[in-house]
Amino acid sequence: MSPKFRQEQGYTFKIYSNEEERKHIHVVKAECEAKFWLEPDIELANNHGFSNKDIREITQLVEQYGNEFKQQFAAHIGKRVDD
């Protein structure tokens, strides 16, 4: 199961269950996908198909909603936000 946390500007932000515990978010649009670490800092983990311009836009959105994504990740995985 991969709940959608947010949809904005054509991007879908979600996580995949049973992945690593480090907080992160996946961003999908069409055939492209990127993964961003949410801790200790917001950082691009990998990119499959997005242009540099797209990555800049996505990074701004991840930074804008980073705290919300951390809380949603923790709730979905069943851990406290400050773990």
N, C-alpha and C positions, 0 to 999 in steps of 0.2 A: 504494500500500500504506500502510495506517495501523496500525502495530502498537499493540496495547493494552499500556500500561505497568502499569496497575493497574485493578482494579474494586473499589470500596468504597462502601458505603451507597447502592448503586444507581447510582453515577456511574461512567462509564468514562473513563479518562484516556489520551489517545493523542496522536500527532502525525500530520501528513500529510506525506508525502514531497514534495520539490520546492517547499517553501515558503521563506520567508526564513531566513537563517542565525541570526538572533537566537534564542536558546534560549527556547522557549515550550511550553506544553502546552494541548491542547484537552480540554474536559470535556463529555461528552454524557450526557444522560438523557432518554429519550423523544424529544420533538420539540425539546428545548432544547439549546443549546450555548453555551459560553463559552470564551474564550481568555485565558490568563494568560501574561504575560511572566515569565520566570524570572531575567532579568538586566536591568539591574544589580540590581534589587530585584524581588521578587514583586509583580506589579501586574496588575489586571484590564485586559485590552486591549479586549475587547468581550463583550457579553452578548446573547444572543438567546433570551429567554423565561424565564430563571430569575428567581425572586422574590429580593428582598433577603435573606430568610432563607436561601435556597439558596446565594446568593453568599457569605454569611458562613460557612456550613458548608464550602463548596468551598474558600474561601480558607484556612481552617484546615487542610484536608487538603493543599492545595498547599504551604503553609508547612511542614507536617510532613514531607512527602516531597520537598521542593524539591531537595535535593542529589542524591537518587536520580534524580529526573526529569532533572536536568542531565546526569548521567552517561549515562542511557539515551538522551537526545537526542543527545549527542555520539557515542555508539557507533553509533547508527542513521545519523546524518548522516556519520560518519567523521571527526570532528574531535576534537582533544584537549579535555578538560574546561576547561582554562584558556585556550583560544583566545579 
